[in-house]
Amino acid sequence: MVDIVGALTDSIDPRDYWFKMKIRVKEEDGFQPSTICRQLKLEAPDGKMRETDCANVEGIFRIIQSIPSPKVEPLKRWLARVGYERVQEIEDPELATKRTRALYKAKGYPDAWIEKRMRGIAIREELTDEWKKRNVGGDREYAILTAEISKATFGMTPSTYKKFKGLERQNLRDHMDDLELIFSMLGEASTTRITKTRNPQGFVSNKQAAKNGGTIAGNARRELERKSGQKISTRQNYITKSKNKKIS
């Protein structure tokens, strides 16, 4: 937080500014920045590990709104615009789809890839809707079930797949090629069909359905690999493709 305050205020003593700001904001707004900050041990200028106020992205966005600096105004206007767009998407969900397409287009993805990616998102939403109806408990269990599908489809969990492609925080599916996306969709669509047909209840039963759905896609993948002589999973990703284009 001290680094952020320094960048946004040009204060000669960002640490003191941050200390006084926490007091001011608490008195004026009734908001306590310390409630959304955590102290983590980071290396200080003297080389020692010292407890440092840190916040996640959501917390940072909230805190910078309380910084009275001309440099913050563009961020505040951007946050207001994003909030307004989100309200629009709640009123008209189709807008979210249009904006997602436009974002991929702006990043340079081809139209054919975008169509597959958007279809994959729809298939994914249909699957999570089915899980929700069957007492599967939220994002953590969704992630475990997704890992089962991926492992049965590609022989790798999503986290292993990201390492395979040399990715870090990036979205794995945004770095898959056409066939990787197709087999991802097949695994999830098959799981959805099995789930609707067998109506499994709870996490354990849905875990088995996820394995079964992924196995269908995995068998198809192996058959294609056998007949084509080529692996479906590739280390290539959108980042390396972009770099290669720039080099060429």
Helices and strands as residue ranges (DSSP letters): H 2-9, H 14-29, G 33-35, E 38-43, E 49-54, H 57-64, G 70-72, H 73-91, H 94-106, H 111-133, H 138-154, H 158-165, G 172-175, H 178-198, H 202-228, H 238-247
